[in-house]
Amino acid sequence: MTTENDNEHQGTGQTTDSRSGFQAERTRRLSAIDELKTTGVNPYPYRFDRTHTLGELREKFAPLEPGNETEESVSVAGRIMLKRDQGKLIFVTIRDRSADIQLFVSKSVVGDAQFEVINNLDLGDWVGAHGLIMTTRKG
């Protein structure tokens, strides 16, 4: 038999709710995984082949002036450290062992369905990306 006091954190007076905090976030993330699976996306792919580390890209393309785009397609991988949704654009900062880099995702380039998948990614998720090297107008 449990009492209300059994559900309180010792000395804090706060009750533990199975839907709050960690548990709610866990449930949300498990739902996101289930959603990916129902759309045919493997949330845990076996491998992703990258062409460069993020540090190699930073070094190789350091001279690229703001607002320029190259014709070089690359594949990179890293962990999401920051994500900003700007309507039809998403900026995602990823990090590997060597550096950080910002991914610029345009809805008009990737399409509605892929844009939604990208927009549903969380901080801390590991991702792989393919695309052209460019710098924004702000560098």
Biotite code that builds the C-alpha atoms (Angstrom):
import biotite.structure as struc

atoms = struc.array([
    struc.Atom([0.000, 0.000, 0.000], chain_id="A", res_id=1, res_name="MET", atom_name="CA", element="C"),
    struc.Atom([1.334, 3.443, -0.886], chain_id="A", res_id=2, res_name="THR", atom_name="CA", element="C"),
    struc.Atom([0.393, 6.766, 0.571], chain_id="A", res_id=3, res_name="THR", atom_name="CA", element="C"),
    struc.Atom([0.676, 10.258, -0.849], chain_id="A", res_id=4, res_name="GLU", atom_name="CA", element="C"),
    struc.Atom([3.856, 10.714, 1.181], chain_id="A", res_id=5, res_name="ASN", atom_name="CA", element="C"),
    struc.Atom([5.425, 7.710, -0.582], chain_id="A", res_id=6, res_name="ASP", atom_name="CA", element="C"),
    struc.Atom([5.226, 9.714, -3.832], chain_id="A", res_id=7, res_name="ASN", atom_name="CA", element="C"),
    struc.Atom([6.953, 12.758, -2.389], chain_id="A", res_id=8, res_name="GLU", atom_name="CA", element="C"),
    struc.Atom([10.627, 13.486, -2.875], chain_id="A", res_id=9, res_name="HIS", atom_name="CA", element="C"),
    struc.Atom([12.277, 13.215, 0.489], chain_id="A", res_id=10, res_name="GLN", atom_name="CA", element="C"),
    struc.Atom([12.171, 16.592, 2.175], chain_id="A", res_id=11, res_name="GLY", atom_name="CA", element="C"),
    struc.Atom([11.004, 18.578, -0.878], chain_id="A", res_id=12, res_name="THR", atom_name="CA", element="C"),
    struc.Atom([7.248, 18.176, -0.674], chain_id="A", res_id=13, res_name="GLY", atom_name="CA", element="C"),
    struc.Atom([7.130, 17.617, -4.452], chain_id="A", res_id=14, res_name="GLN", atom_name="CA", element="C"),
    struc.Atom([5.181, 14.668, -5.773], chain_id="A", res_id=15, res_name="THR", atom_name="CA", element="C"),
    struc.Atom([6.569, 12.502, -8.538], chain_id="A", res_id=16, res_name="THR", atom_name="CA", element="C"),
    struc.Atom([4.359, 12.466, -11.604], chain_id="A", res_id=17, res_name="ASP", atom_name="CA", element="C"),
    struc.Atom([5.021, 9.717, -14.139], chain_id="A", res_id=18, res_name="SER", atom_name="CA", element="C"),
    struc.Atom([4.240, 12.202, -16.954], chain_id="A", res_id=19, res_name="ARG", atom_name="CA", element="C"),
    struc.Atom([6.512, 15.046, -15.868], chain_id="A", res_id=20, res_name="SER", atom_name="CA", element="C"),
    struc.Atom([10.089, 15.894, -16.639], chain_id="A", res_id=21, res_name="GLY", atom_name="CA", element="C"),
    struc.Atom([12.228, 13.007, -17.728], chain_id="A", res_id=22, res_name="PHE", atom_name="CA", element="C"),
    struc.Atom([9.352, 10.586, -18.239], chain_id="A", res_id=23, res_name="GLN", atom_name="CA", element="C"),
    struc.Atom([7.411, 13.016, -20.456], chain_id="A", res_id=24, res_name="ALA", atom_name="CA", element="C"),
    struc.Atom([10.507, 13.662, -22.581], chain_id="A", res_id=25, res_name="GLU", atom_name="CA", element="C"),
    struc.Atom([11.186, 9.936, -22.848], chain_id="A", res_id=26, res_name="ARG", atom_name="CA", element="C"),
    struc.Atom([7.612, 9.315, -23.983], chain_id="A", res_id=27, res_name="THR", atom_name="CA", element="C"),
    struc.Atom([7.819, 12.142, -26.540], chain_id="A", res_id=28, res_name="ARG", atom_name="CA", element="C"),
    struc.Atom([11.063, 10.820, -28.006], chain_id="A", res_id=29, res_name="ARG", atom_name="CA", element="C"),
    struc.Atom([9.798, 7.225, -28.170], chain_id="A", res_id=30, res_name="LEU", atom_name="CA", element="C"),
    struc.Atom([6.714, 8.504, -30.015], chain_id="A", res_id=31, res_name="SER", atom_name="CA", element="C"),
    struc.Atom([8.979, 10.298, -32.497], chain_id="A", res_id=32, res_name="ALA", atom_name="CA", element="C"),
    struc.Atom([10.865, 7.044, -33.124], chain_id="A", res_id=33, res_name="ILE", atom_name="CA", element="C"),
    struc.Atom([7.594, 5.185, -33.696], chain_id="A", res_id=34, res_name="ASP", atom_name="CA", element="C"),
    struc.Atom([6.497, 7.915, -36.128], chain_id="A", res_id=35, res_name="GLU", atom_name="CA", element="C"),
    struc.Atom([9.726, 7.529, -38.117], chain_id="A", res_id=36, res_name="LEU", atom_name="CA", element="C"),
    struc.Atom([9.256, 3.777, -38.275], chain_id="A", res_id=37, res_name="LYS", atom_name="CA", element="C"),
    struc.Atom([5.671, 4.098, -39.543], chain_id="A", res_id=38, res_name="THR", atom_name="CA", element="C"),
    struc.Atom([6.876, 6.356, -42.373], chain_id="A", res_id=39, res_name="THR", atom_name="CA", element="C"),
    struc.Atom([9.528, 3.820, -43.379], chain_id="A", res_id=40, res_name="GLY", atom_name="CA", element="C"),
    struc.Atom([12.538, 5.651, -41.944], chain_id="A", res_id=41, res_name="VAL", atom_name="CA", element="C"),
    struc.Atom([15.080, 3.588, -40.004], chain_id="A", res_id=42, res_name="ASN", atom_name="CA", element="C"),
    struc.Atom([15.852, 5.705, -36.916], chain_id="A", res_id=43, res_name="PRO", atom_name="CA", element="C"),
    struc.Atom([18.991, 3.646, -36.259], chain_id="A", res_id=44, res_name="TYR", atom_name="CA", element="C"),
    struc.Atom([20.765, 3.141, -39.585], chain_id="A", res_id=45, res_name="PRO", atom_name="CA", element="C"),
    struc.Atom([23.717, 0.763, -39.629], chain_id="A", res_id=46, res_name="TYR", atom_name="CA", element="C"),
    struc.Atom([26.181, 3.173, -41.171], chain_id="A", res_id=47, res_name="ARG", atom_name="CA", element="C"),
    struc.Atom([26.655, 6.532, -42.786], chain_id="A", res_id=48, res_name="PHE", atom_name="CA", element="C"),
    struc.Atom([29.629, 7.168, -45.031], chain_id="A", res_id=49, res_name="ASP", atom_name="CA", element="C"),
    struc.Atom([30.959, 10.696, -44.754], chain_id="A", res_id=50, res_name="ARG", atom_name="CA", element="C"),
    struc.Atom([33.379, 12.323, -47.155], chain_id="A", res_id=51, res_name="THR", atom_name="CA", element="C"),
    struc.Atom([34.951, 14.750, -44.662], chain_id="A", res_id=52, res_name="HIS", atom_name="CA", element="C"),
    struc.Atom([35.149, 15.513, -40.980], chain_id="A", res_id=53, res_name="THR", atom_name="CA", element="C"),
    struc.Atom([33.773, 18.905, -40.033], chain_id="A", res_id=54, res_name="LEU", atom_name="CA", element="C"),
    struc.Atom([37.277, 20.134, -39.224], chain_id="A", res_id=55, res_name="GLY", atom_name="CA", element="C"),
    struc.Atom([38.473, 19.160, -42.714], chain_id="A", res_id=56, res_name="GLU", atom_name="CA", element="C"),
    struc.Atom([35.631, 21.186, -44.259], chain_id="A", res_id=57, res_name="LEU", atom_name="CA", element="C"),
    struc.Atom([36.394, 24.204, -42.103], chain_id="A", res_id=58, res_name="ARG", atom_name="CA", element="C"),
    struc.Atom([40.052, 24.075, -43.116], chain_id="A", res_id=59, res_name="GLU", atom_name="CA", element="C"),
    struc.Atom([39.452, 23.408, -46.815], chain_id="A", res_id=60, res_name="LYS", atom_name="CA", element="C"),
    struc.Atom([36.750, 26.056, -47.269], chain_id="A", res_id=61, res_name="PHE", atom_name="CA", element="C"),
    struc.Atom([37.980, 28.739, -44.848], chain_id="A", res_id=62, res_name="ALA", atom_name="CA", element="C"),
    struc.Atom([38.705, 31.166, -47.724], chain_id="A", res_id=63, res_name="PRO", atom_name="CA", element="C"),
    struc.Atom([35.112, 30.944, -49.055], chain_id="A", res_id=64, res_name="LEU", atom_name="CA", element="C"),
    struc.Atom([33.600, 34.432, -48.915], chain_id="A", res_id=65, res_name="GLU", atom_name="CA", element="C"),
    struc.Atom([30.152, 35.018, -47.327], chain_id="A", res_id=66, res_name="PRO", atom_name="CA", element="C"),
    struc.Atom([27.231, 34.482, -49.704], chain_id="A", res_id=67, res_name="GLY", atom_name="CA", element="C"),
    struc.Atom([29.061, 32.031, -51.995], chain_id="A", res_id=68, res_name="ASN", atom_name="CA", element="C"),
    struc.Atom([28.218, 28.464, -52.943], chain_id="A", res_id=69, res_name="GLU", atom_name="CA", element="C"),
    struc.Atom([30.483, 25.771, -54.349], chain_id="A", res_id=70, res_name="THR", atom_name="CA", element="C"),
    struc.Atom([29.660, 22.913, -56.690], chain_id="A", res_id=71, res_name="GLU", atom_name="CA", element="C"),
    struc.Atom([31.272, 20.428, -54.273], chain_id="A", res_id=72, res_name="GLU", atom_name="CA", element="C"),
    struc.Atom([28.865, 17.944, -52.721], chain_id="A", res_id=73, res_name="SER", atom_name="CA", element="C"),
    struc.Atom([29.919, 16.479, -49.372], chain_id="A", res_id=74, res_name="VAL", atom_name="CA", element="C"),
    struc.Atom([28.588, 14.065, -46.766], chain_id="A", res_id=75, res_name="SER", atom_name="CA", element="C"),
    struc.Atom([29.069, 14.912, -43.098], chain_id="A", res_id=76, res_name="VAL", atom_name="CA", element="C"),
    struc.Atom([27.906, 13.515, -39.780], chain_id="A", res_id=77, res_name="ALA", atom_name="CA", element="C"),
    struc.Atom([27.630, 14.865, -36.264], chain_id="A", res_id=78, res_name="GLY", atom_name="CA", element="C"),
    struc.Atom([25.498, 15.489, -33.251], chain_id="A", res_id=79, res_name="ARG", atom_name="CA", element="C"),
    struc.Atom([22.883, 18.265, -33.222], chain_id="A", res_id=80, res_name="ILE", atom_name="CA", element="C"),
    struc.Atom([23.975, 21.015, -30.845], chain_id="A", res_id=81, res_name="MET", atom_name="CA", element="C"),
    struc.Atom([21.595, 23.795, -31.929], chain_id="A", res_id=82, res_name="LEU", atom_name="CA", element="C"),
    struc.Atom([18.524, 24.008, -34.163], chain_id="A", res_id=83, res_name="LYS", atom_name="CA", element="C"),
    struc.Atom([16.651, 27.126, -35.276], chain_id="A", res_id=84, res_name="ARG", atom_name="CA", element="C"),
    struc.Atom([13.459, 27.014, -37.338], chain_id="A", res_id=85, res_name="ASP", atom_name="CA", element="C"),
    struc.Atom([12.977, 30.134, -39.449], chain_id="A", res_id=86, res_name="GLN", atom_name="CA", element="C"),
    struc.Atom([9.789, 29.132, -41.246], chain_id="A", res_id=87, res_name="GLY", atom_name="CA", element="C"),
    struc.Atom([10.939, 27.752, -44.586], chain_id="A", res_id=88, res_name="LYS", atom_name="CA", element="C"),
    struc.Atom([14.555, 27.500, -43.431], chain_id="A", res_id=89, res_name="LEU", atom_name="CA", element="C"),
    struc.Atom([16.153, 25.478, -40.651], chain_id="A", res_id=90, res_name="ILE", atom_name="CA", element="C"),
    struc.Atom([19.648, 26.110, -39.326], chain_id="A", res_id=91, res_name="PHE", atom_name="CA", element="C"),
    struc.Atom([21.194, 23.091, -37.589], chain_id="A", res_id=92, res_name="VAL", atom_name="CA", element="C"),
    struc.Atom([24.598, 23.214, -35.915], chain_id="A", res_id=93, res_name="THR", atom_name="CA", element="C"),
    struc.Atom([26.238, 19.810, -35.755], chain_id="A", res_id=94, res_name="ILE", atom_name="CA", element="C"),
    struc.Atom([29.469, 18.774, -34.046], chain_id="A", res_id=95, res_name="ARG", atom_name="CA", element="C"),
    struc.Atom([31.908, 15.925, -34.518], chain_id="A", res_id=96, res_name="ASP", atom_name="CA", element="C"),
    struc.Atom([35.263, 15.355, -32.787], chain_id="A", res_id=97, res_name="ARG", atom_name="CA", element="C"),
    struc.Atom([36.982, 17.985, -34.879], chain_id="A", res_id=98, res_name="SER", atom_name="CA", element="C"),
    struc.Atom([34.647, 21.003, -35.217], chain_id="A", res_id=99, res_name="ALA", atom_name="CA", element="C"),
    struc.Atom([31.164, 22.456, -35.534], chain_id="A", res_id=100, res_name="ASP", atom_name="CA", element="C"),
    struc.Atom([29.413, 23.368, -38.764], chain_id="A", res_id=101, res_name="ILE", atom_name="CA", element="C"),
    struc.Atom([26.023, 24.815, -39.572], chain_id="A", res_id=102, res_name="GLN", atom_name="CA", element="C"),
    struc.Atom([23.638, 23.031, -41.919], chain_id="A", res_id=103, res_name="LEU", atom_name="CA", element="C"),
    struc.Atom([21.327, 25.291, -43.925], chain_id="A", res_id=104, res_name="PHE", atom_name="CA", element="C"),
    struc.Atom([18.123, 23.440, -44.808], chain_id="A", res_id=105, res_name="VAL", atom_name="CA", element="C"),
    struc.Atom([15.701, 25.006, -47.274], chain_id="A", res_id=106, res_name="SER", atom_name="CA", element="C"),
    struc.Atom([12.153, 23.654, -47.584], chain_id="A", res_id=107, res_name="LYS", atom_name="CA", element="C"),
    struc.Atom([12.167, 24.435, -51.312], chain_id="A", res_id=108, res_name="SER", atom_name="CA", element="C"),
    struc.Atom([15.258, 22.233, -51.786], chain_id="A", res_id=109, res_name="VAL", atom_name="CA", element="C"),
    struc.Atom([14.423, 19.208, -49.607], chain_id="A", res_id=110, res_name="VAL", atom_name="CA", element="C"),
    struc.Atom([10.625, 19.198, -50.019], chain_id="A", res_id=111, res_name="GLY", atom_name="CA", element="C"),
    struc.Atom([7.807, 19.260, -47.483], chain_id="A", res_id=112, res_name="ASP", atom_name="CA", element="C"),
    struc.Atom([8.120, 15.681, -46.190], chain_id="A", res_id=113, res_name="ALA", atom_name="CA", element="C"),
    struc.Atom([11.896, 15.758, -45.635], chain_id="A", res_id=114, res_name="GLN", atom_name="CA", element="C"),
    struc.Atom([11.678, 19.248, -44.146], chain_id="A", res_id=115, res_name="PHE", atom_name="CA", element="C"),
    struc.Atom([9.189, 17.963, -41.563], chain_id="A", res_id=116, res_name="GLU", atom_name="CA", element="C"),
    struc.Atom([11.485, 15.038, -40.675], chain_id="A", res_id=117, res_name="VAL", atom_name="CA", element="C"),
    struc.Atom([14.407, 17.430, -40.192], chain_id="A", res_id=118, res_name="ILE", atom_name="CA", element="C"),
    struc.Atom([12.274, 19.835, -38.176], chain_id="A", res_id=119, res_name="ASN", atom_name="CA", element="C"),
    struc.Atom([11.351, 17.001, -35.796], chain_id="A", res_id=120, res_name="ASN", atom_name="CA", element="C"),
    struc.Atom([14.976, 16.211, -34.946], chain_id="A", res_id=121, res_name="LEU", atom_name="CA", element="C"),
    struc.Atom([16.040, 16.906, -31.365], chain_id="A", res_id=122, res_name="ASP", atom_name="CA", element="C"),
    struc.Atom([19.129, 18.344, -29.732], chain_id="A", res_id=123, res_name="LEU", atom_name="CA", element="C"),
    struc.Atom([21.581, 15.517, -29.169], chain_id="A", res_id=124, res_name="GLY", atom_name="CA", element="C"),
    struc.Atom([20.413, 13.459, -32.164], chain_id="A", res_id=125, res_name="ASP", atom_name="CA", element="C"),
    struc.Atom([23.132, 12.025, -34.402], chain_id="A", res_id=126, res_name="TRP", atom_name="CA", element="C"),
    struc.Atom([22.610, 12.914, -38.064], chain_id="A", res_id=127, res_name="VAL", atom_name="CA", element="C"),
    struc.Atom([24.215, 12.515, -41.452], chain_id="A", res_id=128, res_name="GLY", atom_name="CA", element="C"),
    struc.Atom([23.756, 15.098, -44.197], chain_id="A", res_id=129, res_name="ALA", atom_name="CA", element="C"),
    struc.Atom([24.558, 15.416, -47.893], chain_id="A", res_id=130, res_name="HIS", atom_name="CA", element="C"),
    struc.Atom([24.788, 18.751, -49.658], chain_id="A", res_id=131, res_name="GLY", atom_name="CA", element="C"),
    struc.Atom([26.748, 21.526, -51.284], chain_id="A", res_id=132, res_name="LEU", atom_name="CA", element="C"),
    struc.Atom([29.244, 23.661, -49.409], chain_id="A", res_id=133, res_name="ILE", atom_name="CA", element="C"),
    struc.Atom([28.156, 27.275, -49.083], chain_id="A", res_id=134, res_name="MET", atom_name="CA", element="C"),
    struc.Atom([28.337, 30.241, -46.786], chain_id="A", res_id=135, res_name="THR", atom_name="CA", element="C"),
    struc.Atom([25.356, 32.398, -45.879], chain_id="A", res_id=136, res_name="THR", atom_name="CA", element="C"),
    struc.Atom([25.413, 36.152, -46.467], chain_id="A", res_id=137, res_name="ARG", atom_name="CA", element="C"),
    struc.Atom([26.357, 36.548, -42.804], chain_id="A", res_id=138, res_name="LYS", atom_name="CA", element="C"),
    struc.Atom([29.219, 34.089, -43.204], chain_id="A", res_id=139, res_name="GLY", atom_name="CA", element="C"),
])
